[in-house]
Every structure is written in structure tokens, then in C-alpha cells.
């Protein structure tokens, strides 16, 4: 727990120290949820996927049974759902800057030829498709389908797009 003290200005604002923002990957424009508990004020990074992680996991598991390709769903910080041979290598891990950049750029693409890509903490050779999840104009996450041995095709690109569209509608409510 950090022991940094900050003053509240005349508009009720406080500055979250740069070191804390960097460690928690809080960027300008990010939403924070504010809670109180007894005499504590709690700030928590907002995720558009609140309460949808279990559902996203069931969705990726169901689709994996048919397409037999690795599938991940991310928010802007971590992998919230994963299915496939290497599920444990990705689930609940922070996403790479490379993947965050793909979300920011709102990528929807297919890489048919093996290429190095860093999903979380290590770069791996794979073919993949990406489909950004956009809710109310904000890029909130990514659907990625990838294969380290074989290739992904237009079919997987379409599946990733269908998943992202479905999640957009589910989140927007």
C-alpha cells in the first residue's frame, strides 16, 4: 500500500502520482470506478467487461470446440477469456504494448503468414486475426484467434468479427 498524500483542489480533484498510474497502466482518458468503504475511498480501473468474464470464457470455450484455434478476449489491460492449448499462458495476464497499440488503432485484420507477435510477455511466431471491440465509440478490447502451427483463414476472421460484434452489443446493453 502506498503512503503518498495528495491535496484535493478547489474543484474536488486529486492527482494520481505518475508512478502509480504507470504501475496500474492508467492512461489519460481511462475511466475509474469510485467506491467507498467505511472511511476509505477506493478507485478501481473501470472495465467495460465487468461481470462478463465468465460469459466470455464460456463463449470462447464453445467456439474453440468447433474451430480448434486459440482464442483470447481482452479488455484494454489484460486477457479476460482464453481457450485453446495454451489457455493458462494468457488468461488474466497483462497484454503487451503491441496488442494495446492494435486496440488503440482499432485493428480488424488477418495475418495469414507466420509472423512474430507479442500477446502478453513473450513474442511468438503465429498466424492470427484481430477484431477490436468498440462500444459507444471507444475501443474497449480485442478478440484474437491465432495458431502457432497451422494457419488462420477468412473463416476465423469472420468468427472473430462475430464475437466482437456480439460483445459490443452485450456490453452496450
C-alpha positions as CSV (number, residue, x, y, z in Angstrom):
1,X,0.0,0.0,0.0
2,X,1.3,3.4,-1.0
3,X,1.6,6.2,1.6
4,X,1.5,9.2,-0.7
5,X,-0.6,12.1,0.5
6,X,-2.3,14.5,-2.1
7,X,-4.3,17.6,-1.6
8,X,-7.8,18.0,-3.1
9,X,-8.1,21.2,-5.2
10,X,-11.0,23.6,-5.2
11,X,-12.8,21.5,-7.8
12,X,-12.5,18.3,-5.7
13,X,-9.7,16.8,-7.9
14,X,-6.7,14.9,-6.9
15,X,-3.6,13.9,-8.9
16,X,-2.8,10.2,-9.0
17,X,1.0,10.0,-8.9
18,X,2.7,9.1,-12.2
19,X,4.4,6.0,-10.7
20,X,1.0,4.6,-9.6
21,X,-0.6,5.4,-13.0
22,X,2.3,3.7,-14.7
23,X,2.2,0.6,-12.5
24,X,-1.5,0.2,-12.9
25,X,-1.5,1.1,-16.6
26,X,-3.9,4.0,-16.0
27,X,-3.8,6.3,-19.1
28,X,-5.2,9.7,-19.8
29,X,-8.9,9.3,-20.7
30,X,-9.3,6.0,-18.8
31,X,-12.4,5.6,-16.6
32,X,-12.1,4.8,-12.9
33,X,-14.9,3.4,-10.7
34,X,-15.1,5.1,-7.4
35,X,-16.4,3.3,-4.3
36,X,-16.5,4.0,-0.6
37,X,-16.0,1.5,2.3
38,X,-16.2,2.8,5.8
39,X,-13.9,5.9,5.7
40,X,-12.0,4.8,2.6
41,X,-12.3,6.0,-1.0
42,X,-11.5,3.2,-3.4
43,X,-10.5,3.9,-7.0
44,X,-10.6,0.9,-9.4
45,X,-9.9,0.8,-13.1
46,X,-13.1,0.6,-15.0
47,X,-13.6,-2.4,-17.4
48,X,-16.3,-2.5,-19.9
49,X,-16.3,-6.3,-19.3
50,X,-17.4,-6.1,-15.6
51,X,-19.4,-9.2,-14.8
52,X,-18.8,-10.6,-18.4
53,X,-15.6,-12.5,-17.8
54,X,-17.3,-15.8,-17.1
55,X,-19.6,-15.4,-20.1
56,X,-16.7,-14.5,-22.3
57,X,-14.9,-17.7,-21.1
58,X,-17.9,-19.9,-22.0
59,X,-18.2,-18.2,-25.4
60,X,-14.5,-18.8,-26.3
61,X,-14.7,-22.4,-25.0
62,X,-17.8,-23.1,-27.1
63,X,-16.2,-21.7,-30.3
64,X,-12.9,-23.4,-29.7
65,X,-14.7,-26.8,-29.8
66,X,-15.6,-26.1,-33.4
67,X,-12.7,-24.2,-34.9
68,X,-9.8,-25.7,-32.8
69,X,-7.9,-22.4,-32.8
70,X,-6.6,-20.5,-29.8
71,X,-9.0,-17.6,-28.9
72,X,-8.5,-14.8,-26.5
73,X,-10.6,-11.8,-25.5
74,X,-9.0,-8.8,-23.8
75,X,-10.0,-5.6,-22.3
76,X,-7.6,-2.7,-22.5
77,X,-5.3,-4.2,-19.9
78,X,-5.5,-8.0,-19.6
79,X,-6.7,-11.2,-21.2
80,X,-10.2,-11.8,-19.7
81,X,-11.0,-15.0,-21.5
82,X,-8.9,-17.7,-23.3
83,X,-9.5,-21.0,-24.9
84,X,-7.1,-23.4,-26.6
85,X,-4.0,-25.4,-26.0
86,X,-2.1,-22.6,-24.2
87,X,-5.0,-21.1,-22.3
88,X,-3.1,-20.8,-19.0
89,X,-0.3,-18.9,-20.7
90,X,-2.6,-16.0,-21.4
91,X,-5.6,-15.9,-19.0
92,X,-5.6,-13.0,-16.6
93,X,-2.2,-11.8,-17.8
94,X,-1.5,-8.2,-18.8
95,X,-1.5,-7.6,-22.6
96,X,1.6,-6.3,-24.4
97,X,2.1,-2.8,-25.6
98,X,1.9,-4.2,-29.1
99,X,-1.6,-5.6,-28.5
100,X,-2.6,-2.4,-26.7
101,X,-1.5,-0.5,-29.8
102,X,-3.6,-2.8,-32.0
103,X,-6.6,-2.0,-29.8
104,X,-5.9,1.8,-29.9
105,X,-5.7,1.6,-33.7
106,X,-9.0,-0.4,-33.8
107,X,-7.5,-3.1,-36.0
108,X,-9.6,-5.7,-37.7
109,X,-7.1,-7.8,-39.7
110,X,-5.9,-11.2,-40.8
111,X,-2.2,-12.2,-40.9
112,X,-2.2,-15.4,-43.0
113,X,1.6,-15.8,-42.9
114,X,3.5,-16.7,-39.7
115,X,4.7,-13.5,-38.0
116,X,6.2,-12.7,-34.6
117,X,3.6,-11.2,-32.3
118,X,3.7,-10.4,-28.6
119,X,0.3,-11.1,-26.9
120,X,1.5,-10.9,-23.2
121,X,5.0,-11.3,-22.1
122,X,6.8,-13.2,-24.8
123,X,7.0,-12.8,-28.6
124,X,5.8,-15.9,-30.5
125,X,5.5,-16.9,-34.2
126,X,1.9,-17.4,-35.3
127,X,-0.8,-16.6,-37.8
128,X,-3.6,-14.6,-36.4
129,X,-6.7,-12.5,-36.8
130,X,-7.7,-9.4,-34.7
131,X,-11.0,-7.8,-34.2
132,X,-11.3,-4.7,-32.0
133,X,-14.3,-4.5,-29.7
134,X,-15.8,-0.9,-29.9
135,X,-18.5,0.2,-27.5
136,X,-20.0,3.7,-27.8
137,X,-17.1,4.8,-29.9
138,X,-14.5,3.6,-27.5
139,X,-12.1,0.7,-28.3
140,X,-12.5,-1.4,-25.2
141,X,-10.8,-4.7,-26.0
142,X,-9.8,-7.2,-28.7
143,X,-10.8,-10.7,-29.9
144,X,-7.8,-12.6,-31.2
145,X,-7.8,-16.0,-32.9
146,X,-4.4,-17.5,-33.5
147,X,-2.5,-20.6,-34.4
148,X,1.2,-21.4,-33.8
149,X,1.4,-24.5,-36.0
150,X,-1.2,-24.0,-38.7
151,X,-2.8,-21.0,-40.3
152,X,-5.9,-19.0,-39.7
153,X,-8.2,-18.1,-42.6
154,X,-11.1,-15.8,-43.6
155,X,-13.4,-18.1,-41.6
156,X,-11.5,-17.3,-38.3
157,X,-11.5,-13.6,-39.3
158,X,-15.3,-13.8,-39.6
159,X,-15.6,-15.7,-36.3
160,X,-13.5,-13.0,-34.5
161,X,-15.7,-10.3,-36.0
162,X,-18.9,-12.0,-35.0
163,X,-17.6,-12.4,-31.4
164,X,-16.5,-8.8,-31.2
165,X,-19.9,-7.6,-32.6
166,X,-21.7,-9.8,-30.1
167,X,-19.7,-8.5,-27.2
168,X,-20.2,-4.9,-28.4
169,X,-24.0,-5.4,-28.3
170,X,-23.8,-7.2,-24.9
171,X,-21.7,-4.5,-23.3
172,X,-23.7,-1.6,-24.8
173,X,-26.7,-3.3,-23.3
